[in-house]
Amino acid sequence: MQNGLNLEMNAYNVIETGNKIGFIEFVDNAEEISCIHKKYGNFKGPFRETSILDYVEELWTNDEDREKMTVSRKEYHTNFIKSVAG
């Protein structure tokens, strides 16, 4: 938490490709936004307002650790939204 903002972000290790050139980030088990829109947006893709929400709801429903969680469904959704804001 910095400056009072809790963005629910995780820092990942990156590999620098060169000075002022860029970096490569490896994230295990990541899902691309375009794939989420394709799967949950039907033919509308990113223009379907609930495609991301449907994805997060499926994550919540299928999460093996859900019974141990101390957050509500709404907090789970809010944490996801905050995590993609960065």
N, C-alpha and C positions, 0 to 999 in steps of 0.2 A: 504494500500500500504506500503510495507516494502522493504527497500533497492532498491527502484525504480522499484519494480516488482508489477504490478497490475495483480493478478491471478484471479480476479473476483470470489473470494471464499467467501462463507458464513460460519460463525462459528455456529456450532450447539451445543446444550447442550448434555452432555454425563453423564452417570452414571458409576462411578468407581466400578469395581468388586472386587478390593483388591489391596494391595500394590504390585507393580511389576507384576500384573496378567493381567490387561487389562481393557477395558471399553466397554460399550454398547452405541451405538449411534442410536437415533431414528430420522428418517427423514420422515416427512409426505409427501404423494403423490410422493414418489420416484419410479423410474422405474429401474429395474435391467438391467445391460448391457446384460446379457444373454437373457433376455426377448426381448430386443430391437433387438438383432441379430436374434433371432428366428422369430420375426414378420417381420423384414425388410430385412433379409438376405436370405429368402427363404431356399432352401436346403443347401446353402453354409454357412449360419450362419456368424460367425466372419470372414470368408475368403472372404466375399463379401465386396469389398472396400467401397461401398457407403451405407452400412446399417445404420451407425450412422448419416451420412449426410441426408439420407432420413427421419430418425426420427426427426432430428432438423428442417428440412424443413417442416414437418407436424406440429411441435410445432409452428413454425413461422406462417404458414398458418392459424392455428386454434386458435391462441392466441387472446382472446377477447380484450385485451388491445393494440393490434398492432397499431390501429389507433392513440393512444395517445403516442406511443413510439417515442423517439427522436433518436433512432439508426436505421441504415440501415439494410437490410437483411444480408449483409456481416458482419457487426459489431455484429449482433445477433449470427451468426454462430461462429465468433471468440470468443465472450464471453462464449459460451457454451464450446468450445474446451479448453479455459483457465480454466474454472471451473472444468473440469474433470481431469486436469493435477495434482491436489493435491492428 
